[in-house]
Amino acid sequence: MIKVYGITNCNTVKKALDWLKQNQVDYEFHDFKKLGVSADKLQEWDAKAGYEKFLNKQGLTWKQLDPEVKESIKTKEDALQLVQQKTSMIKRPVIEDNGFLFFGFDESAYKQHFGK
């Protein structure tokens, strides 16, 4: 089963979920705000893609961090710990599907992967 991670009030997540529904792609939704994300899951994503791929430095949450906090992120462990505390810093949505791992919404990538 495809698993989609995100937050319900995120416009990008809404676009992705709408696309999946319109293309009859079944999925399970994991809400970061309600359920959080485990350190193990973040480690898994980092191993597959690198944390730089899902640490969203373009988002409001990152931009609102104190400069000292931003500068304190020196290692992968620092970054993953911060992302676990502030899940809204994860590039959304995250889609997992039998080894496929994708961050964000890209209709052409979705079409290619899901064959739609």
C-alpha positions, -999 to 999 in steps of 0.1 A, spaced: 0 0 0 12 35 -9 19 56 21 16 94 20 31 115 47 22 151 52 -1 176 70 -37 181 60 -36 219 57 -6 220 33 -16 231 -2 10 209 -18 -2 178 1 -38 187 -10 -27 188 -46 -9 155 -44 -39 138 -26 -63 152 -52 -41 139 -80 -39 104 -64 -77 104 -59 -84 115 -95 -61 88 -108 -76 61 -86 -44 55 -66 -52 40 -32 -30 53 -4 -28 55 34 -22 89 49 1 97 78 -4 131 94 28 145 108 10 169 130 -10 142 147 13 112 145 48 127 143 76 108 125 100 83 141 137 87 142 139 53 124 118 66 95 139 97 92 171 75 92 155 53 65 147 83 43 182 97 49 198 64 39 177 63 7 178 99 -4 199 120 20 183 144 45 191 174 23 164 161 -1 136 164 26 149 192 49 128 220 34 149 252 38 126 271 15 96 268 39 83 292 65 93 269 94 130 270 85 129 307 77 114 315 111 141 296 130 165 316 151 198 321 132 216 303 160 195 272 155 201 272 118 239 276 123 238 248 149 229 222 122 263 209 115 257 171 111 232 148 97 222 139 133 216 175 141 194 179 111 173 148 117 168 157 153 155 191 144 132 177 116 118 152 141 109 180 165 96 203 137 79 180 112 66 209 92 102 213 79 99 181 59 93 187 22 58 175 16 42 152 7 65 122 12 53 92 -9 65 57 -2 56 29 -26 76 -4 -26 110 13 -27 99 44 -45 104 75 -23 94 109 -35 93 143 -18 70 170 -29 44 172 -57 55 167 -93 27 156 -116 50 143 -143 70 122 -118 37 108 -104 24 100 -139 57 82 -147 57 62 -115 20 53 -113 16 48 -150 -12 73 -154 
